[in-house]
Amino acid sequence: MCRESQRQRTWRQEEWSPRACAPPPRSTDSDGCARTHKWELVGSRKDRTLHCTQASSVDQAVRDKPQLQASVMASEGAVSPAFAYTVVYVKDVAKSAAFYSAAFGYTVRRLDQSHKWAELESGTTTIAFTPLHQRETDALTGAVQLPDSAGERGPVEICFDYADVDAAYRRAVDSGAVPVSPPEQKSWGQKVGYVRDIDGIIVRMGSHVRA
């Protein structure tokens, strides 16, 4: 019986950082006994053993080359997303910014003198407005296509949460939003109403969803 089978080695994260589906490293004694090691997740109070059913040649290459291992770790961190902006294409940037302030309660944070860009204060993210058609974006990403009739709508809707949906809905309509559906209780536990903004974009106004 192998002496190594009586104990397990601990690999600290700074020495070994496996990819998401990499198995515990294995080695073989001169007597042919396979050793299975485990590693410790730095910051946790207990050692944890990662289990996986399959390893790839890429995983093995990462284990064999520390520099490649560090590169993989850096690239995985570099592609972690953080939602930043919602850009709404509108007919009149200044008018839309003023409308969203009056109808939905936002504060205008920025309005360029060119009237080609405006931003609203909206927490950790930003709601921005830019003209429907402008040479810079049309040439780069294509022209914006609007619905052909009142019975159609774009593929995206904007959603805002309010503590008092009924009051917020009335304010929006009084400020020029077009009523679509008054607030009503939904089966998933949220009260929701719908309006259109001055460009015909659907805005959903809902209560805070309980976890």
Phi and psi in degrees as a GROMACS rama.xvg file:
@    title "Ramachandran Plot"
@    xaxis  label "Phi"
@    yaxis  label "Psi"
@TYPE xy
-72.1106  138.914  CYS-2
-64.2985  -33.4336  ARG-3
-65.6474  -26.7276  GLU-4
-68.4981  -12.7834  SER-5
-82.8936  -11.5721  GLN-6
-149.387  166.634  ARG-7
-126.589  138.291  GLN-8
-78.9886  151.149  ARG-9
-108.385  125.611  THR-10
-104.754  118.177  TRP-11
-78.1712  157.033  ARG-12
-63.2591  -33.2303  GLN-13
-70.6364  -18.6523  GLU-14
-92.7202  -28.7129  GLU-15
-149.793  122.604  TRP-16
-130.824  92.2392  SER-17
-70.3963  155.561  PRO-18
-72.5795  173.243  ARG-19
-56.7517  -34.8606  ALA-20
-119.726  29.5491  CYS-21
-87.0078  136.19  ALA-22
-76.2508  164.269  PRO-23
-58.0782  140.066  PRO-24
-62.624  146.467  PRO-25
-127.43  150.212  ARG-26
-141.805  171.056  SER-27
-128.234  131.211  THR-28
-70.1306  165.55  ASP-29
-62.8952  -24.155  SER-30
-89.1065  8.56452  ASP-31
87.3881  5.89713  GLY-32
-84.7414  127.136  CYS-33
-80.3188  131.61  ALA-34
-102.926  137.68  ARG-35
-117.34  123.374  THR-36
-104.884  165.237  HIS-37
-129.313  164.703  LYS-38
-125.161  160.482  TRP-39
-102.298  131.054  GLU-40
-80.1611  116.26  LEU-41
-62.3021  133.139  VAL-42
100.402  -17.3935  GLY-43
-91.2915  157.466  SER-44
-86.7569  -15.4537  ARG-45
-129.96  147.18  LYS-46
-66.3406  142.674  ASP-47
-125.767  140.999  ARG-48
-104.242  126.073  THR-49
-86.3515  137.931  LEU-50
-117.29  139.296  HIS-51
-151.397  150.334  CYS-52
-94.6514  -16.4741  THR-53
-149.433  140.496  GLN-54
-119.188  154.195  ALA-55
-113.235  167.897  SER-56
-64.5336  -29.2188  SER-57
-64.9998  -42.4454  VAL-58
-59.5635  -41.9914  ASP-59
-64.6814  -39.4889  GLN-60
-63.6446  -38.548  ALA-61
-64.0991  -40.4848  VAL-62
-66.184  -35.8148  ARG-63
-78.1732  -19.7715  ASP-64
-126.816  103.433  LYS-65
-56.8417  -36.7979  PRO-66
-65.9454  -39.6319  GLN-67
-65.9595  -38.5503  LEU-68
-58.5656  -45.7754  GLN-69
-64.1827  -36.6193  ALA-70
-65.9242  -41.0508  SER-71
-62.9448  -43.2723  VAL-72
-61.1976  -42.4721  MET-73
-66.742  -40.5878  ALA-74
-68.6779  -35.762  SER-75
-64.9588  -37.7487  GLU-76
-70.9965  -32.2435  GLY-77
-69.5967  -25.7497  ALA-78
-100.645  11.0848  VAL-79
-73.0951  119.731  SER-80
-82.8624  156.077  PRO-81
-136.865  117.861  ALA-82
-65.4659  130.375  PHE-83
-120.355  -54.5575  ALA-84
-130.211  146.117  TYR-85
-115.876  118.578  THR-86
-103.921  122.562  VAL-87
-107.221  124.172  VAL-88
-87.7677  122.369  TYR-89
-132.904  166.817  VAL-90
-74.3783  -40.4048  LYS-91
-135.545  109.061  ASP-92
-61.4199  -49.2099  VAL-93
-63.1183  -41.5632  ALA-94
-66.597  -40.3592  LYS-95
-66.799  -40.1538  SER-96
-62.0239  -43.6106  ALA-97
-65.9708  -38.5421  ALA-98
-64.647  -46.5367  PHE-99
-64.8055  -30.0017  TYR-100
-67.6968  -46.5993  SER-101
-74.468  -41.9214  ALA-102
-81.9783  -36.1951  ALA-103
-117.668  -2.12702  PHE-104
87.4096  15.0849  GLY-105
-86.3169  155.556  TYR-106
-100.248  131.882  THR-107
-75.1113  118.714  VAL-108
-89.3658  -32.1964  ARG-109
-153.705  137.705  ARG-110
-142.072  110.296  LEU-111
-65.1562  148.958  ASP-112
-61.9044  -28.4734  GLN-113
-73.2793  -12.6304  SER-114
59.909  28.3496  HIS-115
-102.25  -1.341  LYS-116
-157.726  134.828  TRP-117
-143.487  151.885  ALA-118
-133.91  147.157  GLU-119
-110.306  148.346  LEU-120
-72.7153  118.141  GLU-121
-144.664  49.2074  SER-122
77.207  -135.524  GLY-123
-81.903  -9.22115  THR-124
-114.81  177.895  THR-125
-130.726  133.4  THR-126
-98.8182  122.895  ILE-127
-123.791  154.121  ALA-128
-122.972  142.644  PHE-129
-146.819  156.996  THR-130
-62.5623  149.428  PRO-131
-55.5832  -47.1229  LEU-132
-126.365  121.209  HIS-133
-149.378  145.869  GLN-134
-56.7953  -40.1993  ARG-135
-61.7126  -46.0984  GLU-136
-85.9721  -36.7991  THR-137
-61.0145  -40.934  ASP-138
-71.7998  -28.1712  ALA-139
-88.2708  -48.2221  LEU-140
-117.904  -3.17604  THR-141
102.028  160.582  GLY-142
-76.6567  146.472  ALA-143
-75.8345  132.874  VAL-144
-107.292  124.736  GLN-145
-95.9576  156.833  LEU-146
-57.024  146.361  PRO-147
-80.1688  -20.8825  ASP-148
-147.412  169.979  SER-149
-66.1212  -21.0662  ALA-150
-82.1057  -2.77838  GLY-151
-112.978  163.463  GLU-152
-148.29  165.571  ARG-153
-71.2618  169.219  GLY-154
-79.8118  -0.0877346  PRO-155
-128.575  141.317  VAL-156
-123.307  152.586  GLU-157
-99.374  135.194  ILE-158
-121.569  129.78  CYS-159
-122.504  142.322  PHE-160
-104.177  141.669  ASP-161
-138.279  150.829  TYR-162
-70.6163  -36.134  ALA-163
-122.841  93.6451  ASP-164
-66.8437  -39.1938  VAL-165
-61.3683  -46.1751  ASP-166
-65.4767  -40.9181  ALA-167
-65.6338  -38.6572  ALA-168
-64.4354  -45.4145  TYR-169
-61.2357  -42.0033  ARG-170
-61.175  -43.314  ARG-171
-62.355  -46.1403  ALA-172
-65.4077  -42.2533  VAL-173
-63.2214  -24.4312  ASP-174
-94.0858  5.51554  SER-175
113.505  -1.9405  GLY-176
-70.3082  144.345  ALA-177
-88.0733  120.137  VAL-178
-66.5604  136.13  PRO-179
-114.949  -50.3533  VAL-180
-151.419  123.441  SER-181
-67.4981  160.132  PRO-182
-58.7595  135.515  PRO-183
-147.182  153.934  GLU-184
-74.9464  130.212  GLN-185
-100.014  162.567  LYS-186
-66.3292  -22.4193  SER-187
-87.5212  6.73104  TRP-188
94.8774  11.286  GLY-189
-117.109  142.737  GLN-190
-93.7286  126.985  LYS-191
-136.496  137.429  VAL-192
-131.355  158.687  GLY-193
-127.573  140.272  TYR-194
-137.32  168.212  VAL-195
-110.917  142.342  ARG-196
-82.7397  -172.705  ASP-197
-70.9019  -9.90303  ILE-198
-104.814  5.54779  ASP-199
86.1289  6.06702  GLY-200
-76.2361  134.64  ILE-201
-73.8395  130.311  ILE-202
-120.005  122.524  VAL-203
-96.2869  128.754  ARG-204
-114.644  117.204  MET-205
-134.213  163.852  GLY-206
-78.4697  164.398  SER-207
-64.8187  131.985  HIS-208
-81.8218  126.945  VAL-209
-78.6563  136.935  ARG-210
